[in-house]
Structures are given as C-alpha cells and as structure tokens.
Amino acid sequence: MLASLLAIYAMGGVFIALTMLDARDARLDWLVIVLASATFAASAGSASHTVWRLERAAPLRVVLCGACGAAFCLLLPLATPARIGAAVWPPALIGAVMFLAFVLLAAHYVERQLRAARGRRGALSA
C-alpha cells in the first residue's frame, strides 16, 4: 500500500514538472518548480521501488523522499510573486511538516516490516 502511495507521489511530481514545462507561466519561477517536482518525483519513485521489494535501503529512501517533499513544499512560495508568496508561507510550512511527519512514520513502519521479514527468514533457516 505504501509503495503504491509513493508511486502516486512520483506520478504527481512528474505531472507537475511536465505541466510547468508546458505552461511556463511568466508569473511563476517555473524552473524552480520543475526542478523541485522532478527531484521529488525521482525520490518518491526510488522509495516506492525499494519499499515494494522490501530492500534494506527502503527506510532511508522513504526519509529522503520526505525531505524532498518537504523541500518542495517550502520552495513553492519562493516560486510565486512576492505579494502572493507571503500568504503561501504558513500553509507551505504546515504542509512540509505534516508530509515529513507522515513519511517518518512510514519509514518507521517499513523498518519494522524489514525486521519482521528478517526474523521470519532466520526462523525458517534454523
């Protein structure tokens, strides 16, 4: 389930990047949004893959995805005009904190699943 959610995050990041590349709205610093969303998409895709396969690197990749997602939230106000950006900062900060908290919780869950899987394999080989 978590791998599917991370895959949806990755698709959302790609969608935002492609939309910004296509629209190139002069009111926005679209290059910042494209780079941030592409980075977020890559980290979410990588995290999704490692979670799906229950690799040892999965918790770290999930945390990196959270850091990229939080940074993406915080970069959005920087890409807007100054008169709009000031109003966008509080929701962006709240979104970044909530996303990072959710992903840290998910990374803890993945770590527990990895330990349980290792424990089952050890019990089977004994």
SULGIDA-V673071 format. One record per residue. N is the residue number from 1. SS is DSSP state (H for helix, E for strand, - for the rest). OMEGA is omega as a letter, one per 30 degrees, with the letter a starting at -180 (* if undefined). D_LAST is the distance of its C-alpha to the last C-alpha in Angstrom with 1 decimal. Layout:
n=[N | N]
ss=[SS | SS]
omega=[OMEGA | OMEGA]
d_last=[D_LAST | D_LAST]
This chain:
n=[1 | 2 | 3 | 4 | 5 | 6 | 7 | 8 | 9 | 10 | 11 | 12 | 13 | 14 | 15 | 16 | 17 | 18 | 19 | 20 | 21 | 22 | 23 | 24 | 25 | 26 | 27 | 28 | 29 | 30 | 31 | 32 | 33 | 34 | 35 | 36 | 37 | 38 | 39 | 40 | 41 | 42 | 43 | 44 | 45 | 46 | 47 | 48 | 49 | 50 | 51 | 52 | 53 | 54 | 55 | 56 | 57 | 58 | 59 | 60 | 61 | 62 | 63 | 64 | 65 | 66 | 67 | 68 | 69 | 70 | 71 | 72 | 73 | 74 | 75 | 76 | 77 | 78 | 79 | 80 | 81 | 82 | 83 | 84 | 85 | 86 | 87 | 88 | 89 | 90 | 91 | 92 | 93 | 94 | 95 | 96 | 97 | 98 | 99 | 100 | 101 | 102 | 103 | 104 | 105 | 106 | 107 | 108 | 109 | 110 | 111 | 112 | 113 | 114 | 115 | 116 | 117 | 118 | 119 | 120 | 121 | 122 | 123 | 124 | 125 | 126]
ss=[- | H | H | H | H | H | H | H | H | H | H | H | H | H | H | H | H | H | H | H | H | H | H | - | - | - | - | - | - | H | H | H | H | H | H | H | H | H | H | H | H | H | H | H | H | H | H | H | H | H | H | H | - | - | - | - | - | H | H | H | H | H | H | H | H | H | H | H | H | H | H | H | H | H | H | H | H | H | H | - | - | H | H | H | H | H | H | H | H | H | H | H | H | H | H | H | H | H | H | H | H | H | H | H | H | H | H | H | H | H | H | H | H | H | H | H | H | H | H | H | H | H | H | H | H | -]
omega=[l | l | l | l | l | l | l | l | a | l | l | l | l | l | l | l | a | l | l | l | a | a | a | a | a | a | a | l | a | l | l | a | l | a | a | a | l | l | l | l | l | a | l | l | l | l | l | a | a | l | a | a | a | l | a | a | a | a | l | l | l | l | l | l | l | l | l | l | l | l | l | l | a | l | a | l | l | a | a | l | a | a | l | a | a | l | a | a | a | l | l | l | l | l | a | a | a | l | a | l | l | a | l | l | l | l | l | l | l | l | l | l | l | l | l | l | l | l | l | l | l | l | l | a | a | *]
d_last=[30.7 | 30.8 | 30.6 | 33.6 | 35.5 | 35.0 | 36.2 | 39.3 | 39.9 | 39.8 | 42.3 | 44.5 | 44.6 | 45.6 | 48.2 | 49.7 | 49.9 | 51.5 | 53.9 | 55.0 | 55.5 | 57.6 | 59.6 | 60.2 | 61.9 | 64.4 | 64.0 | 60.3 | 58.7 | 56.8 | 55.3 | 53.4 | 52.1 | 51.1 | 49.2 | 47.5 | 46.5 | 45.3 | 43.1 | 41.8 | 41.2 | 39.3 | 37.0 | 36.4 | 35.7 | 33.2 | 31.5 | 31.4 | 29.8 | 27.0 | 26.4 | 26.4 | 23.7 | 21.8 | 22.1 | 21.6 | 25.4 | 26.1 | 26.9 | 29.2 | 30.9 | 31.5 | 33.1 | 35.2 | 36.3 | 37.4 | 39.3 | 41.0 | 41.8 | 43.3 | 45.3 | 46.5 | 47.7 | 49.5 | 51.1 | 52.7 | 55.5 | 56.2 | 56.9 | 59.5 | 63.1 | 63.7 | 65.5 | 62.5 | 59.8 | 60.7 | 60.1 | 56.8 | 55.2 | 54.2 | 52.4 | 50.8 | 49.5 | 48.2 | 46.6 | 44.9 | 43.6 | 42.4 | 40.7 | 38.9 | 37.9 | 36.4 | 34.5 | 33.1 | 31.9 | 30.4 | 28.7 | 27.2 | 25.9 | 24.4 | 22.7 | 21.2 | 20.1 | 18.4 | 16.5 | 15.4 | 14.4 | 12.4 | 10.7 | 10.1 | 8.7 | 6.3 | 5.3 | 5.6 | 3.8 | 0.0]
